[in-house]
Amino acid sequence: MKLKTLVVNGIVAALYIAVTFFIQPLAFMNVQFRVSEIFNHLVVFNKKYMIGIVLGVFLSNLFFSPIKYDMFIGTGQSVLALAITILSARFIKGVWGQMILNSIAFTASMFIIAWEMQWFNGVPFFFGWLTAGVGELAVMLIGMPVIYLINKRLHFEKQV
């Protein structure tokens, strides 16, 4: 791995952790409005961002989640959704189409988080999936134009 890739992914992980820290009460409730999830869209521009995103999710869950197993379960959910997006990129052309797929992959895979909330907090599964999924979908859809506009200035595909 190039030093530049390592440094950029360290910055992505640090940003993910910082944003999660500042919105903690919203990031770990039944309606998980985790604003830091907009960084998930970076894999649309370059799959190498997966490293920084996964590291950010793991450390955020380790430090801030009230469910200690979340560092593995929540991170696993992110790995699954990111992998779906990366593997589907060859079939879906265009940034917007890939970001829509990414949003769907993350929202649909929130069943893993719903299972986690049911197992550890007693939240009914379908209620947990609905509330966590709605929060995830909202963040991912709001994040699409935000990341797209930032990319116009920073050119994410060239940064790693």
N, C-alpha and C positions, 0 to 999 in steps of 0.2 A: 504494500500500500504506500502510495506517495505521501510525503509529509504534508503537502497541501490538503490532500483528501482527509487525512487524520485531523488536521487543525480545523478544517471547515466542519467536519462532523462533530468535533468537540464543541464548537460554537453552537451548532444546531442543538446538541444535547443540553448545553447550558441554557440556551434560550427556552427550550421546552421546559426545563426544570424551573427557571425563573418565572415564566408565565404561570405555570401550575402553582407555584408557591403563592403568587399574588391572588389567585382566584380559588384557593383551597376549598373554601366552603361550597363553592359551586362545582368543583371538580370531582368530589367524592360522595355526592348525595345520590338519591334515586334518579333524579333528573341530572345526569352528568353533563353539565354545560362546561366542558373542559376546553377553554379557548385555545390552549396549546395544541389541540388536535389539528389545527389548520396546517401545522408543519407537515402533516401526513401527505399533503399535496406535493411536497418537494420531490417525492419519488417519480412523479409524472415527468419531471424535467431531467432527472438522472437517478438511476437505481442505487447509486452509491450513497445517497442520503439515507437509505434504510438504516445504516449503521448508527448515525447520530440520532435518528428518531427512536430507534429501539433502545438505545442507551438512555435517552432522555425519559422515555416511558418507564423503563426499569428503575432508574434512580428516583424519579418522582414518586412512583408507587412504593419504593423502599422507604423513602423519607417521610412521605405525607399521608399515605393511605391508612385508614383505620383497620383495614383487613391486611394483615401481614403477608398472606399468600398472594395478594394482588400483584406483587412484584413478579411472580411467575405466571399467574393466570391472565392478568391484564396485559402483560408483555406478550404472552402467547397469542392473545387475541390480535394485538397490533401486528405481530409477525405474520399471522395468517392473512389478515386483510392487505397488508403491504405486498405479500407474496402474490396474492390474487391480482393485484393491480399491476405488478411488475410482469408477471407471466402473461397477462392479457394485453399488454402494450403492443405486442406484435399484431394483434387482431383489430385493435381499435386505434385508429389514426386520429391525430389532432389532440391538442392539449385539453380542450373543453370536454371532449368525449371521455378521455382518460380520467379527468377530474370527476366527472359524473360517475363513472364506474368506481372510482376510488371511494366516493361518498357512499355509494350503494354497498360496496364491500364492507366498509367500516360499520355502516348502520346495520346491515344484516348480521354481521358477526357479533353484534352486541348481545346475541343470545348467550354467549360465553360469560359476559359480565352479568347478565340476568341470572344465570345458573349460580354464579359466584355469590351474588346478593341473596339468592334464595338459600343457598347452603350455609352461609356465614351470618346473615342478618335476618333470615326468615321472611324476606320479601317474596310475595307470590311471583312465580316465574314469569308469566305473561305480562303482569303489571310492570315488573322490572325491565323486561325486554322492551315494552312500549315506552316507558319513561326514559330509560337510558338511550334507546334508539332515537327517540324524538330529539333529545338533547344533542346527540352525536350528529344526526342529520342536519340540524340547525347550524351547528358550528361548521360542519363541512361545507354546507351550501354558502354560508356567509364567507367562509374562507376562500372559496373559489375565486371571486373577483379580486379579493385582497392579494392573494398569492400571485395571481395573474398580473396585476398592476405592479407589484414589487418586482416581478420577474422582468418587466419591461425595462427597469432601471438596472437590476443586478445581474441579469442573464444567468439564472441558476444552473443551466446545463453546462456552463463553462467554469463554474466555481470549484468543482471537485475533480 
